[in-house]
């Protein structure tokens, strides 16, 4: 049940999906992979929306070059673990939720333990090897994966529902070359916000999800497009 403070805090979105919908968010545990540009936006808005538990994992420390887009962190956090900074920011934003932060590299060895109790996975990574690991973990646990990625003015997002939609390996059978890409804070804001909106819709049952659709954002030309996706019958991750 929602307490009085929660009813007041979430009053504007309760108008969208009622107290029942807000209680569903309160009962939902979110795993956020990464506390960088996308992770900053995702964690801010999942915390603000009232998802009951957030577990955010990142192995890096804050650098000055992060601060154009990584809004979880401030100048005083330079040199500190991003996960620690994230914990302090999120608990300060919303004391009604539970936040766990881990300073860890996500790997095959720890992914099962990290996902214990989580109901959905938010992809805020900047490399495909870990994204593929998250994809396999989502398929194994039969929980949704909300994918997002950005480069400069461009971004993409899709919602992966195991057993129902194309998985990440279906959509991207080969990883793009590893590279240090340009990053604009506004692009992180667009894509991260879409991912959180998808998660809210999934939990509350509202609207139409980005299932089997890859949404493409072109900020330079201010336009959205989408690409239809299909499951691959011989996909290395989900064909079985």
RODO-2510 file (C-alpha; in nm, 4 decimals, decimal comma):
residues 240
     n   res          X          Y          Z
     1     x     0,0000     0,0000     0,0000
     2     x     0,1080     0,3574    -0,0612
     3     x     0,1647     0,5802     0,2395
     4     x     0,0459     0,9420     0,2479
     5     x     0,3840     1,0804     0,1433
     6     x     0,3958     0,8475    -0,1571
     7     x     0,0444     0,9427    -0,2630
     8     x     0,1475     1,3077    -0,2613
     9     x     0,4886     1,2488    -0,4251
    10     x     0,3417     1,0476    -0,7126
    11     x     0,0075     1,2288    -0,7413
    12     x     0,0654     1,3503    -1,0987
    13     x     0,1465     1,0049    -1,2356
    14     x    -0,1220     0,8342    -1,0281
    15     x    -0,3559     1,0309    -1,2538
    16     x    -0,2178     0,8253    -1,5423
    17     x    -0,2369     0,4720    -1,4032
    18     x    -0,4011     0,4944    -1,0627
    19     x    -0,2822     0,3868    -0,7208
    20     x    -0,2847     0,0241    -0,8365
    21     x    -0,0293     0,1104    -1,1051
    22     x     0,1857     0,3005    -0,8571
    23     x     0,1758     0,0069    -0,6176
    24     x     0,2965    -0,2175    -0,9010
    25     x     0,5953     0,0129    -0,9495
    26     x     0,6604     0,0030    -0,5750
    27     x     0,6750    -0,3774    -0,5875
    28     x     0,9179    -0,3778    -0,8826
    29     x     1,2935    -0,4223    -0,8501
    30     x     1,5065    -0,2720    -1,1276
    31     x     1,8603    -0,3729    -1,2213
    32     x     2,0530    -0,0889    -1,3884
    33     x     2,3739    -0,1898    -1,5649
    34     x     2,5910     0,1198    -1,5664
    35     x     2,6019     0,4573    -1,3926
    36     x     2,7237     0,6615    -1,6892
    37     x     2,5288     0,8784    -1,9336
    38     x     2,2324     0,6478    -1,9897
    39     x     2,2508     0,5055    -1,6383
    40     x     2,2296     0,8552    -1,4922
    41     x     1,9061     0,9337    -1,6749
    42     x     1,7554     0,5888    -1,6201
    43     x     1,8298     0,5838    -1,2488
    44     x     1,7059     0,9401    -1,1945
    45     x     1,3714     0,8689    -1,3550
    46     x     1,3192     0,5194    -1,2118
    47     x     1,3877     0,6630    -0,8676
    48     x     1,1580     0,9591    -0,9278
    49     x     0,8836     0,7326    -1,0647
    50     x     0,8843     0,5207    -0,7489
    51     x     1,0198     0,1842    -0,8585
    52     x     1,0528     0,0199    -0,5194
    53     x     1,4077    -0,1084    -0,5451
    54     x     1,6979    -0,0029    -0,7645
    55     x     2,0227    -0,1942    -0,7902
    56     x     2,2852    -0,0045    -0,9901
    57     x     2,6214    -0,1568    -1,0811
    58     x     2,9288     0,0182    -1,2207
    59     x     3,3022    -0,0437    -1,1872
    60     x     3,4364     0,2997    -1,2870
    61     x     3,5211     0,6213    -1,1080
    62     x     3,3915     0,9645    -1,2014
    63     x     3,6100     1,1619    -1,4407
    64     x     3,5807     1,5284    -1,5331
    65     x     3,5042     1,4318    -1,8950
    66     x     3,1932     1,2442    -1,7736
    67     x     3,0165     1,5484    -1,6398
    68     x     2,8754     1,6767    -1,9699
    69     x     2,6231     1,3923    -1,9622
    70     x     2,6453     1,1859    -1,6425
    71     x     2,4012     1,3833    -1,4319
    72     x     2,4214     1,1484    -1,1336
    73     x     2,7590     1,3014    -1,0514
    74     x     2,8973     1,6449    -0,9647
    75     x     3,2379     1,8111    -0,9648
    76     x     3,2999     1,6998    -0,6062
    77     x     3,2559     1,3351    -0,7138
    78     x     3,5537     1,3303    -0,9514
    79     x     3,7735     1,0379    -0,8512
    80     x     3,4982     0,8640    -0,6534
    81     x     3,3292     0,5372    -0,7590
    82     x     3,0277     0,6107    -0,9772
    83     x     2,8186     0,3579    -0,7860
    84     x     2,8859     0,5379    -0,4578
    85     x     2,7957     0,8739    -0,6084
    86     x     2,4827     0,7179    -0,7600
    87     x     2,3729     0,5793    -0,4233
    88     x     2,4012     0,9172    -0,2535
    89     x     2,2213     1,1012    -0,5333
    90     x     1,9324     0,8565    -0,5594
    91     x     1,8712     0,8147    -0,1866
    92     x     1,8733     1,1927    -0,1568
    93     x     1,6157     1,2205    -0,4356
    94     x     1,3670     0,9705    -0,3018
    95     x     1,3838     0,8289     0,0518
    96     x     1,0742     0,6157    -0,0176
    97     x     1,2685     0,3637    -0,2297
    98     x     1,5481     0,1153    -0,1626
    99     x     1,8783     0,1679    -0,3448
   100     x     2,1683    -0,0745    -0,3710
   101     x     2,4914     0,0217    -0,5451
   102     x     2,7739    -0,2164    -0,6323
   103     x     3,1257    -0,1204    -0,7432
   104     x     3,1749    -0,4205    -0,9694
   105     x     3,2508    -0,5252    -1,3251
   106     x     2,9507    -0,7201    -1,4568
   107     x     3,0677    -1,0634    -1,5668
   108     x     2,9592    -1,4220    -1,6280
   109     x     3,0779    -1,5012    -1,2759
   110     x     2,8544    -1,2526    -1,0936
   111     x     2,5567    -1,1801    -1,3191
   112     x     2,3299    -1,4410    -1,1573
   113     x     2,3985    -1,3074    -0,8102
   114     x     2,3571    -0,9452    -0,9203
   115     x     2,0169    -1,0165    -1,0737
   116     x     1,8744    -1,1962    -0,7705
   117     x     1,5304    -1,0518    -0,6989
   118     x     1,5261    -0,8211    -1,0031
   119     x     1,2155    -0,8010    -1,2198
   120     x     1,3626    -0,6139    -1,5161
   121     x     1,6995    -0,5115    -1,6608
   122     x     1,7964    -0,1667    -1,7861
   123     x     2,0837    -0,1693    -2,0361
   124     x     2,2934     0,1434    -1,9789
   125     x     2,6222    -0,0023    -2,0967
   126     x     2,8648     0,1288    -2,3560
   127     x     2,9900    -0,2042    -2,4903
   128     x     2,8253    -0,4986    -2,6621
   129     x     2,9994    -0,7892    -2,4847
   130     x     2,8260    -0,6923    -2,1587
   131     x     2,5035    -0,6161    -2,3454
   132     x     2,5040    -0,9698    -2,4858
   133     x     2,5627    -1,0993    -2,1327
   134     x     2,2600    -0,9027    -2,0098
   135     x     2,0595    -1,0388    -2,3022
   136     x     2,1408    -1,3992    -2,2118
   137     x     2,0634    -1,3319    -1,8455
   138     x     1,7245    -1,1823    -1,9361
   139     x     1,6419    -1,4836    -2,1526
   140     x     1,7486    -1,7247    -1,8784
   141     x     1,5375    -1,5496    -1,6143
   142     x     1,2503    -1,4647    -1,8501
   143     x     1,2534    -1,0992    -1,7493
   144     x     1,2451    -0,8007    -1,9873
   145     x     1,5537    -0,6175    -2,1088
   146     x     1,5226    -0,2499    -2,1995
   147     x     1,8037    -0,1723    -2,4421
   148     x     1,9419     0,1707    -2,5191
   149     x     2,2569     0,3026    -2,6844
   150     x     2,3832     0,6402    -2,8014
   151     x     2,6570     0,7903    -3,0158
   152     x     2,6769     1,1645    -3,0576
   153     x     2,3406     1,2943    -3,1797
   154     x     2,2112     0,9429    -3,2548
   155     x     2,0484     0,6905    -3,0272
   156     x     1,8439     0,3712    -3,0312
   157     x     1,6107     0,1799    -2,8013
   158     x     1,4083    -0,1398    -2,7999
   159     x     1,2201    -0,3558    -2,5508
   160     x     1,3043    -0,7251    -2,5389
   161     x     1,0508    -0,9665    -2,3903
   162     x     1,1948    -1,3212    -2,3688
   163     x     0,9934    -1,5752    -2,5669
   164     x     0,7940    -1,3036    -2,7391
   165     x     1,0271    -1,0675    -2,9216
   166     x     1,3554    -1,0697    -3,1067
   167     x     1,6419    -1,0708    -2,8570
   168     x     1,9473    -0,8453    -2,8741
   169     x     2,1465    -1,1097    -3,0613
   170     x     1,8687    -1,1422    -3,3194
   171     x     1,8808    -0,7676    -3,3825
   172     x     2,2590    -0,7349    -3,3640
   173     x     2,4126    -1,0722    -3,4563
   174     x     2,7562    -0,9090    -3,4687
   175     x     2,8841    -0,6469    -3,2294
   176     x     2,9944    -0,3164    -3,3811
   177     x     3,3666    -0,2381    -3,3508
   178     x     3,4697    -0,1212    -3,0046
   179     x     3,5451     0,2505    -3,0040
   180     x     3,5363     0,5629    -2,7913
   181     x     3,2316     0,7406    -2,9286
   182     x     3,1197     1,1039    -2,8962
   183     x     2,8480     1,1584    -2,6384
   184     x     2,5960     1,4388    -2,5980
   185     x     2,4061     1,4707    -2,2734
   186     x     2,0804     1,5523    -2,4481
   187     x     2,0967     1,2284    -2,6470
   188     x     2,1382     1,0316    -2,3245
   189     x     1,8341     1,2169    -2,1932
   190     x     1,6184     1,1198    -2,4901
   191     x     1,7116     0,7514    -2,4986
   192     x     1,7240     0,6979    -2,1219
   193     x     1,3816     0,8586    -2,0861
   194     x     1,2405     0,6269    -2,3531
   195     x     1,3801     0,3243    -2,1690
   196     x     1,2218     0,4326    -1,8400
   197     x     0,8897     0,5059    -2,0095
   198     x     0,8956     0,1558    -2,1588
   199     x     0,9625     0,0070    -1,8146
   200     x     0,6733     0,2033    -1,6607
   201     x     0,4422     0,0888    -1,9403
   202     x     0,5531    -0,2718    -1,8987
   203     x     0,4848    -0,2741    -1,5251
   204     x     0,1552    -0,0844    -1,5364
   205     x     0,0248    -0,2443    -1,8573
   206     x    -0,0206     0,0881    -2,0370
   207     x     0,0240     0,1579    -2,4067
   208     x     0,2172    -0,0243    -2,6768
   209     x     0,5729    -0,1365    -2,6071
   210     x     0,8730    -0,1200    -2,8407
   211     x     0,8404    -0,4930    -2,9060
   212     x     1,0119    -0,6110    -3,2260
   213     x     1,0829    -0,2482    -3,3105
   214     x     1,4178    -0,0679    -3,2912
   215     x     1,3503     0,3013    -3,2371
   216     x     1,6116     0,5289    -3,3970
   217     x     1,6644     0,8878    -3,2807
   218     x     1,8462     1,1362    -3,5045
   219     x     1,8995     1,4446    -3,2946
   220     x     2,0888     1,6291    -3,5654
   221     x     1,7790     1,6300    -3,7861
   222     x     1,5291     1,6109    -3,4983
   223     x     1,3500     1,3012    -3,6260
   224     x     1,2499     0,9552    -3,5055
   225     x     1,2345     0,6421    -3,7167
   226     x     1,1973     0,2748    -3,6407
   227     x     1,3089    -0,0559    -3,7851
   228     x     1,1024    -0,3744    -3,7649
   229     x     1,2805    -0,6690    -3,5992
   230     x     1,2169    -1,0423    -3,6224
   231     x     1,3290    -1,3380    -3,4164
   232     x     1,6100    -1,5349    -3,5775
   233     x     1,5266    -1,9055    -3,5870
   234     x     1,8960    -1,9890    -3,5548
   235     x     1,9866    -1,7169    -3,3031
   236     x     2,2772    -1,8229    -3,0838
   237     x     2,0997    -1,6955    -2,7701
   238     x     1,7231    -1,7415    -2,8058
   239     x     1,6606    -2,0028    -3,0759
   240     x     1,6105    -2,2787    -2,8193
***
